[in-house]
Structure formats: C-alpha cells, structure tokens
Amino acid sequence: MEYVLGPVLAVLISMKFTAFTNKRCAAERTKALEVHRNEVTSLITQNTSNVSQQTLKMMLPMADSVRKINNQLGL
C-alpha cells in the first residue's frame, strides 16, 4: 500500500506546486508587461509630439515660399 500511496501523493503535491508557481510567475509577467506597456505608450506619445513639431518646422518655410509664389502669380 505504501508503495503506491507515496508516489501518488508525491505526484499530486508536485502538480499542485507546479500550478502554484506557474500562476505566480504568470502574475509577475503580467505586471512586468503592464509596466513595459506604460513605458512604451509614453515613449510613443513623446515621439509623436516630437515628429509633429519637426514636421511643422520643415513645412513652414515651404508654405511661406508657396504663399510668396502665389502672391507673385496673382493667385
């Protein structure tokens, strides 16, 4: 009886421990991914505002030139 009961209990306990550790690791990974997602979101927001400002700085001289050409042509 002990030959069967001991290994069965060991397997059951090891399965429960494995499930517990997997659940804990999944929770930690979820927290880490959420922190990383927040960082990425803030970086995207910063980059978007920087790109918008840089595009405006590049397009402003062209818009002025087009306006001058339109005035010279009488449009």
C-alpha positions in Angstrom: 0.0 0.0 0.0 2.8 2.4 0.9 4.5 1.7 -2.4 1.5 3.1 -4.3 0.3 5.8 -1.9 3.7 7.5 -1.5 4.4 8.1 -5.2 0.8 9.1 -5.9 0.9 11.7 -3.1 4.3 13.0 -4.4 2.9 13.4 -7.9 -0.2 15.2 -6.6 1.8 17.5 -4.4 4.3 18.3 -7.2 1.4 19.0 -9.6 -0.1 21.4 -7.1 3.2 23.1 -6.5 3.8 23.5 -10.2 0.4 25.0 -10.8 1.1 27.4 -7.9 4.4 28.5 -9.3 3.1 28.9 -12.8 0.2 31.1 -11.6 2.7 33.2 -9.6 5.1 33.6 -12.5 2.2 34.5 -14.8 1.1 37.2 -12.4 4.6 38.6 -12.2 5.0 38.6 -16.0 1.6 40.3 -16.4 2.8 43.1 -14.0 6.1 43.4 -15.8 4.4 43.6 -19.2 1.9 46.3 -18.0 4.8 48.4 -16.7 6.6 47.9 -20.1 3.4 48.8 -22.0 3.1 52.0 -20.0 6.7 53.0 -20.8 6.2 52.2 -24.5 2.9 54.3 -24.5 4.7 57.3 -23.0 7.6 57.0 -25.5 5.1 56.8 -28.4 3.4 59.9 -27.2 6.6 61.8 -26.8 7.8 60.7 -30.3 4.5 61.7 -31.9 4.7 65.2 -30.4 8.4 65.5 -31.5 7.6 64.3 -35.0 4.7 66.8 -35.3 6.9 69.7 -34.2 9.7 68.7 -36.5 7.3 68.3 -39.5 5.9 71.7 -38.7 9.4 73.3 -38.6 10.2 71.7 -42.0 6.9 72.6 -43.7 6.7 76.2 -42.6 9.4 77.5 -44.9 7.9 75.6 -47.8 4.4 77.1 -47.0 5.9 80.6 -46.9 7.6 80.0 -50.3 4.4 78.7 -51.9 2.5 81.7 -50.5 5.0 84.1 -52.0 4.9 82.4 -55.3 1.1 82.6 -55.3 1.2 86.3 -54.5 3.6 86.9 -57.3 1.4 85.0 -59.8 -1.7 86.7 -58.5 -3.5 83.6 -57.3 
